C-alpha cells in the first residue's frame, strides 16, 4: 500500500469515529506534522550553514551532559 493510500485509509477510518475523537486525533496529527516540519526546516538551515563553512567542532561530552540536563537520564 502506498503512503498516500495509507493516509487516505487512516482518514477514512478516522471519519467513522465520534466527533470528539476526530477533533483530538486531528489536533494530534497537526501537532506531529508541525513538529516534523519544524525539524525539517532546522535541518535544512543547519545543512546550509555547514555548507557555508559556518560549522564548529562540538565537545561530544558536553553535548551528552546537556542532553542529560535537558531531558533527564543516567
Beta strands, then each sheet from edge to edge (+ up, - down):
end
